[in-house]
Amino acid sequence: MDVTVHIPDDIAARLAQNGADLSRLALESLALEEYKNGHLTKPELRKMLNLGRIALDGFLKSHHVFDEYTFEDFEAERRALKELGF
């Protein structure tokens, strides 16, 4: 789907002054916000932004979005590694 966003010319010119691709910026902003709100999964975010797994991790980190990692997650990984002999 194509979406059109109307931005006043003077503001668009200022935002694009450093060479920013405003279409890409708008897509990334929308996708990131919807991911943070729980409306997109990581695979859907990767698909929307056409990014590989490692590139997506870098994208999220650059926007200060980190996966929740609980003590239970740590314990599950520790048990799995122990079962493998590590």
C-alpha positions in Angstrom: 0.0 0.0 0.0 1.2 3.5 -0.8 0.5 6.2 1.7 0.9 9.9 1.0 1.9 12.4 3.7 1.5 16.1 3.1 4.3 18.2 4.6 4.6 21.9 4.0 7.4 22.6 1.5 9.5 24.7 3.8 9.5 22.1 6.5 10.1 19.2 4.0 13.1 21.1 2.6 14.6 21.6 6.0 14.1 18.0 7.0 15.7 16.8 3.8 18.5 19.3 3.9 21.0 16.8 5.2 20.0 14.3 2.4 17.4 12.4 4.4 15.0 10.3 2.5 11.7 11.6 3.9 9.8 8.6 2.6 12.1 6.2 4.4 12.1 8.3 7.5 8.3 8.3 7.6 8.2 4.5 7.1 10.8 3.8 9.8 9.0 6.1 12.2 5.7 4.5 11.7 7.1 0.9 11.8 9.1 1.6 14.9 6.2 3.2 16.8 3.9 0.3 15.9 6.5 -2.2 17.0 7.0 -0.4 20.3 3.2 -0.4 20.8 3.1 -4.2 20.2 1.2 -3.9 16.9 4.1 -5.4 14.9 6.2 -8.5 15.5 10.0 -8.5 14.8 9.5 -10.5 11.6 6.8 -8.0 10.4 9.1 -5.1 11.3 11.9 -6.8 9.3 9.6 -7.2 6.3 8.3 -3.7 6.4 11.8 -2.2 6.6 13.4 -4.9 4.4 16.2 -5.5 6.9 18.0 -8.7 7.9 18.1 -9.8 11.5 21.4 -8.2 12.4 20.5 -5.0 10.6 17.2 -4.9 12.5 18.9 -5.4 15.8 21.2 -2.4 15.0 18.2 -0.3 13.9 16.4 -1.0 17.1 19.4 -0.3 19.3 20.1 3.0 17.4 16.5 4.0 18.4 17.0 2.9 22.0 14.6 0.0 21.7 15.8 -3.1 23.5 14.2 -6.5 24.0 12.9 -7.2 27.4 15.2 -9.8 29.0 14.0 -11.2 32.3 15.6 -13.2 35.0 13.5 -16.1 33.9 14.9 -15.8 30.4 18.4 -15.9 31.9 17.6 -19.0 33.9 16.1 -20.8 30.9 19.3 -20.1 28.9 21.5 -21.2 31.8 19.6 -24.5 32.1 19.8 -25.1 28.4 23.5 -24.5 28.3 24.0 -26.7 31.3 22.1 -29.5 29.5 24.5 -29.1 26.6 27.5 -29.5 28.9 28.6 -25.9 29.1 
